[in-house]
């Protein structure tokens, strides 16, 4: 299929210019003014609109088995919802159970993801450690295009990675040229504070944020960053929700450490008052970790995004419906953690970012697409409007408005955390792999059309410290040459 997107203004992370965009066989073939439409090409009128790279959500959990249930969103419904919102690729998570082989878990997730409508890739979590994990990490990087490994510092007694696991995994990732990611919450403190809340008779959703205060996240973020500093490995901190964690990221980056930060659309816009709502279903629907924070943290996160201390935006899209959330009606610690957002991320960020002057259009493209492509090594194939890039394109009408509602969204969840929010700036056409998959409310996704995207590792990182050590080692000549 060939498509000519005519009359729009191309917006990338670096530039804004008037141009037509021609795609053929799933690839962008030409970008320029007054392009002719070849015979048989479908013409999309982008007059008055912006033409941008499709969004990349680097943090989703489709059909995740978690806390005694399974997320309601599967890979088809979730990627379809993403397309409706302008997101053309997700990076999901393979999360092995403790003692489960990484390759077994990876193959299981690959089976579930075959129904995806859009392109996808995987981070793989390290939830335990032995020689098989060490070996499987190499297999994943060299044979399956995985270049990032996730570490949950929370969820004690389940998938929590302690410091020993972090050190072993960080070391191995460095050897392989992979990047480490962390969910930064001190699991020991969370467990203790949950018990304290319950002993005091605080059993409702209001106990959730009280058991996971900002200090718990700040401590874990700083600890992970320091371990990564000693191990000389790049680090990506997911769902940074508070000033405490942001400050740790800023300090590390100011010291020259390779640390990246991710912000969720929800954490930028919602505060912790939702947990004090008298209706259990409403409050429980917002239970996720880290929780929504007191007012003030949102502004800190926006400033971090504006200053470039936070590089990406995501959703942590992990959907559980009201009957699933009801598992914790008498004990907040049993409420399945997760909310939706993959369909709404780009719209709310445009409205509250570009629409308020917090972000330029180019910065919007950077934080919703291009930066994730660069950090996870799929740029310029993804996150780019350039010849040779994948034809994942969004046509964005800055004047069009819509109101977000669970009654009209495409996400497979009975609640929307942005319910009733009117957004100005809406995608009117989503193109994935050179095919129109969404146009003016018409969803045209196909089950199984999504492709698994390999993400090559970076070259193993050699620091100045290692070069100095190499000079004094018996094999210093060969090691220094390798380092250089």
Secondary structure, DSSP 8 states (H G I E B T S, - for coil): -EEEEES-EEE-SS-EEE-EEEEETTEEEEEETT----TT-EEEE-TT-EEEE-EEES-B-TT-EETTEE-S--HHHHHHHHHHTTEEEEEEEE---TT--HHHHHHHHHHHGGG-SSEEEEEEE--S-SHHHHHHHHHHHHHS---EEEEES--TTTT---HHHHHHHHHHHHHHT-EEEEE---HHHHHHHHHHHHHTT--STHHHHHTS-HHHHHHHHHHHHHHHHHHT--EEE-S--SHHHHHHHHHHHHTT--EEEEEEHHHHH-BGGGGG-S-HHHHHHT--SS--B-TTHHHHHHHHHHHTSS-EEE--B----HHHHGGGTT-GGGS---B--TTTHHHHHIIIIITTTSS-HHHHHIIIIIHHHHHTT-TTTSS--STTSB--EEEEEEEEEEE--TTT--SSSS--TTTT-EEEEEEEEEEETTEEEEETTEE---TT---B-----------HHHHHHHHTSTTHHHHHHHH-
